[in-house]
Amino acid sequence: MVIKNFAVLGYGNIGAIHLRNLMKHPKTEVKAVYSHSHKANLPKGINFYSSYEKLIEKEEIDAVLIATPTFTHKKIACFCAENGLDIFLEKPMALTLDECDSIINSVETNNVKFFIGHVLRFWPSYRYVRDFIISLKSSLGDIHTFIAKRLSSFPWSEWFADEKKSGGVILDLSIHDLDYASWILGNVISISCKAKKIKRFDRKVFGKSNTSLTFQDDKKAKCTASWAEKKDFTFTTYGNIIGTRGNIEFNGERIFEGYSVEIIEKLKSEDGYYNELSHFIDCIINRYKNLAIVGEDGKNSVALCLAAIESANNNGKIIFLDEYLNY
């Protein structure tokens, strides 16, 4: 059996989740972890490095999972590509479109596999709904509206409060629903966003956003995101897809009433993070297989967020995506 040797670069909340899933997967072995600070709970047998360059120099690895802060993505991803490593990169791909282009050029030049971790495309309930609405079994008619909410207390680390490093709530959190909206409804024509700043770690950062998107055939989406909930608030998601003959409501855990118990129980038994990772591993082992999410997909989602931020900075001005991308 082919085993791929991995390193996890970044060991915050999401990095720890990915490490656990890599350790569960039968075709991977985790050799090392890179982080700015040593973690006392690092599993035995995994080497620790405070320098990703030294890790890549010393360890025999085939692939990396990058879960470092967003502002480091371009530098680390390009370095890994130049060293011939396949790359799983957490969303958002990067802070700017130029950084996205640099990563895309590097992975193409060095002929490595490259995947962006837009997990909703693999999250059981979200994926089921998408498959349902594009199937012949859908009873919803013509889909015309997607409504989404994603509400959270403020993230765990201070760098999120620096908009130049995180992109605020729009690029870091709302990107999930903006990416999903474009996945199910197609090409975005225009974007309008109203957002409010909140103060965290003595900085002001966009912490609430309401983003409206229009698509071809007058389809629409409205995506609400918040980092402003109380500290003990339970992370909450919601989706509602509306068609000419009905709608389907769902969240990260279940499909709402009207759908079979069997479907709901199946969704509960799956893990979206493991699903996306398993897909990536399958594709790097079987080189002929195409990845479900590639660099251009990641860049597109970053573009949607940056256009939304531009709109928010101009009191909700309508931004036409083609014009924005041609600035």
C-alpha positions in Angstrom: 0.0 0.0 0.0 1.3 3.5 -0.9 1.9 5.7 2.1 2.4 9.4 1.8 4.5 11.2 4.3 3.1 14.5 5.5 4.1 17.6 7.5 1.6 19.9 9.1 2.6 23.5 8.9 0.6 25.5 11.5 -0.8 24.0 14.6 -3.6 26.2 15.8 -7.2 25.0 16.0 -7.6 23.9 12.4 -4.1 22.5 12.1 -4.8 20.3 15.1 -8.0 19.0 13.4 -6.1 18.2 10.2 -3.4 16.5 12.2 -5.9 14.2 13.9 -7.4 13.3 10.5 -4.1 12.7 8.9 -3.2 10.3 11.7 -6.5 8.4 11.2 -6.0 8.0 7.5 -4.7 4.6 6.5 -2.5 6.0 3.7 -0.6 8.7 5.5 2.0 9.1 8.1 2.7 12.5 9.8 6.5 13.1 10.2 6.6 16.6 11.6 4.8 19.7 12.6 5.8 23.3 12.3 4.5 26.0 14.6 5.7 29.3 16.1 5.3 27.8 19.6 5.9 24.3 20.8 2.7 22.4 21.7 3.1 20.1 24.8 0.3 17.9 23.5 2.0 17.0 20.2 1.5 13.3 19.6 4.5 11.1 20.3 6.7 10.2 17.3 6.1 13.5 15.5 9.0 15.9 15.2 8.5 19.5 16.1 10.1 22.5 14.2 9.9 26.2 14.8 11.1 26.7 11.2 9.3 25.3 8.2 12.4 25.7 6.1 14.4 23.5 8.4 11.5 21.0 8.6 11.4 20.6 4.8 15.2 20.4 4.6 15.6 17.6 7.2 12.4 15.5 6.9 11.6 13.1 4.0 8.0 14.2 3.2 5.8 14.0 0.1 3.2 16.6 1.0 2.3 19.4 3.3 -0.9 20.6 4.9 -0.6 24.4 5.4 -2.8 25.8 8.2 -0.7 28.9 9.1 -2.2 32.4 9.3 -3.5 33.8 6.0 -0.8 36.4 5.6 1.9 33.7 5.5 0.2 31.5 2.8 1.9 32.9 -0.3 5.4 32.7 1.1 5.1 29.2 2.6 3.1 27.7 -0.3 5.6 28.9 -2.9 8.5 27.6 -0.9 6.8 24.2 -0.6 6.1 24.1 -4.3 9.7 25.0 -5.2 10.7 22.0 -3.1 8.4 19.7 -5.1 5.8 19.0 -2.3 2.1 18.5 -3.0 0.1 21.1 -1.1 -3.1 21.2 0.8 -3.7 24.9 1.7 -6.3 26.0 4.1 -8.7 28.7 2.9 -8.5 31.6 2.2 -5.9 31.0 -0.4 -4.2 34.3 0.2 -4.7 38.0 1.0 -4.6 39.4 -2.5 -5.1 38.3 -6.1 -1.5 38.9 -6.9 -0.5 36.5 -4.1 -3.0 34.0 -5.5 -1.4 34.3 -8.9 2.1 33.8 -7.4 1.0 30.6 -5.8 -0.7 29.3 -8.9 2.3 30.1 -11.0 4.6 28.3 -8.5 2.6 25.1 -8.3 2.2 24.9 -12.1 5.9 25.6 -12.7 6.9 22.9 -10.2 4.2 20.4 -11.3 2.8 19.7 -7.8 -0.7 18.9 -6.8 -2.5 21.9 -5.1 -5.7 21.9 -3.3 -7.6 24.7 -1.4 -9.5 23.6 1.8 -13.0 25.0 1.0 -14.5 22.5 3.4 -18.2 23.3 2.7 -17.8 21.6 -0.7 -17.1 18.4 1.3 -19.3 19.1 4.3 -22.0 16.3 4.4 -25.1 18.5 4.7 -23.9 21.2 2.3 -22.7 18.7 -0.3 -25.9 16.7 -0.1 -28.0 19.8 -0.7 -25.8 20.8 -3.7 -26.1 17.3 -5.2 -29.8 17.3 -4.5 -30.6 20.5 -6.2 -28.7 19.7 -9.4 -30.2 16.2 -9.6 -33.2 15.2 -11.5 -34.8 14.2 -8.1 -35.0 17.8 -6.9 -38.6 19.0 -6.3 -37.5 22.7 -5.7 -38.0 23.8 -9.3 -35.7 26.5 -10.6 -33.3 27.7 -7.9 -33.2 31.5 -7.5 -32.1 32.4 -4.0 -29.5 31.2 -1.4 -29.6 32.6 2.1 -26.7 31.9 4.5 -25.7 32.8 8.0 -22.4 32.0 9.8 -22.2 33.4 13.3 -19.3 33.1 15.8 -17.5 34.7 18.7 -14.2 36.3 17.8 -11.4 33.9 16.8 -8.8 32.7 19.2 -5.7 34.7 18.1 -4.8 38.3 18.0 -3.7 38.3 14.3 -7.4 38.0 13.2 -7.9 41.5 14.6 -5.4 42.9 12.1 -7.3 43.4 8.8 -4.1 43.5 6.8 -3.3 40.0 8.1 -6.7 38.3 8.2 -9.0 40.3 5.8 -11.5 40.5 8.6 -14.8 38.5 8.9 -15.4 38.7 5.2 -12.2 37.0 4.0 -11.9 34.6 6.9 -15.4 33.6 7.7 -17.9 34.7 5.1 -15.7 33.2 2.4 -17.2 29.8 3.2 -20.7 30.9 2.1 -19.5 33.1 -0.7 -17.6 30.1 -2.2 -20.6 27.8 -1.7 -22.9 30.3 -3.3 -20.8 30.5 -6.4 -20.4 26.7 -6.4 -24.2 26.2 -6.6 -25.3 29.3 -8.5 -22.5 29.9 -11.0 -20.7 33.1 -12.1 -21.2 36.2 -9.9 -22.2 39.4 -11.7 -22.2 41.9 -8.9 -21.6 42.2 -5.2 -22.8 44.6 -2.5 -21.8 44.5 1.1 -22.6 46.4 4.3 -20.2 45.7 7.2 -19.5 47.0 10.7 -16.3 47.3 12.6 -15.8 45.8 16.0 -13.0 46.4 18.4 -10.8 43.5 19.5 -7.3 43.4 20.8 -7.3 47.3 20.6 -7.9 47.2 16.9 -11.0 47.9 14.8 -11.8 45.2 12.2 -14.8 44.3 10.1 -16.7 41.9 12.5 -20.2 41.8 10.9 -21.1 41.6 7.3 -24.1 41.3 5.0 -23.1 40.5 1.5 -25.5 40.4 -1.4 -24.5 38.7 -4.7 -26.3 38.6 -8.1 -25.7 35.9 -10.6 -26.7 35.1 -14.2 -30.4 34.7 -14.7 -31.1 37.1 -11.8 -30.2 34.5 -9.2 -29.3 36.0 -5.8 -27.5 35.2 -2.6 -27.4 36.9 0.8 -24.6 35.9 3.1 -24.4 37.1 6.7 -21.3 36.6 8.8 -20.4 37.7 12.4 -17.4 37.5 14.7 -19.3 39.7 17.2 -21.2 37.2 19.2 -20.5 36.7 22.9 -17.5 34.6 24.1 -19.6 31.6 25.0 -21.8 31.7 21.9 -22.3 28.4 20.1 -21.0 28.6 16.5 -24.1 28.7 14.3 -24.6 28.1 10.6 -27.7 28.2 8.4 -28.5 27.8 4.8 -31.8 28.1 2.8 -32.0 27.4 -0.9 -35.2 28.6 -2.5 -36.7 27.5 -5.8 -39.8 28.2 -7.8 -41.6 25.2 -6.2 -40.1 24.9 -2.7 -37.0 25.3 -0.5 -34.6 23.3 1.5 -33.1 24.5 4.9 -30.0 23.1 6.4 -27.0 23.8 8.7 -23.7 22.2 9.4 -25.2 19.2 11.2 -28.5 18.4 9.5 -31.1 18.9 6.8 -34.2 20.4 8.4 -37.7 18.7 8.6 -39.1 17.1 5.5 -36.2 14.8 4.7 -35.7 11.2 5.8 -34.2 10.1 9.1 -31.8 7.9 7.1 -30.3 10.9 5.3 -29.9 12.9 8.5 -28.2 10.0 10.3 -25.9 9.4 7.4 -24.9 13.1 7.4 -24.1 12.9 11.2 -21.7 10.0 10.6 -19.5 11.9 8.2 -16.7 14.5 8.7 -16.2 17.2 6.1 -12.6 17.8 7.2 -11.8 14.1 6.8 -13.7 14.0 3.5 -11.7 16.8 1.8 -8.4 15.4 3.1 -9.2 11.9 1.9 -10.0 13.4 -1.6 -6.6 15.2 -1.6 -4.7 12.1 -0.6 -6.5 10.0 -3.2 -5.5 12.5 -5.9 -1.8 12.7 -4.9 -1.6 8.9 -4.8 -3.4 8.5 -8.1 -1.7 11.3 -10.0 -4.1 11.1 -13.0 -7.1 12.1 -10.8 -8.2 15.8 -10.9 -8.6 17.7 -7.7 -12.1 19.0 -7.0 -10.8 22.4 -5.9 -7.8 24.0 -7.6 -5.9 27.3 -7.6 -8.4 29.2 -9.8 -11.3 28.2 -7.5 -9.4 29.6 -4.5 -8.6 32.8 -6.3 -12.2 33.2 -7.4 -13.4 33.0 -3.8 -10.7 35.5 -2.7 -11.9 37.8 -5.4 -15.5 37.7 -4.2 -14.3 38.6 -0.7 -12.1 41.4 -1.8 -14.9 42.9 -3.9 -17.2 42.6 -0.9 -14.6 44.4 1.3 -14.3 47.1 -1.4 -18.1 47.5 -1.3 -18.2 47.6 2.5 -15.5 50.3 2.5 -17.8 52.4 0.2 -21.0 52.0 2.1 -22.4 49.1 0.1 -21.5 50.3 -3.3 -22.4 47.8 -6.0 -19.2 46.2 -7.4 -19.4 44.6 -10.8 -17.0 41.7 -10.6 -15.7 41.9 -14.2 -14.9 45.6 -13.7 -13.3 44.9 -10.3 -11.0 42.2 -11.7 -9.9 44.5 -14.6 -8.8 47.4 -12.3 
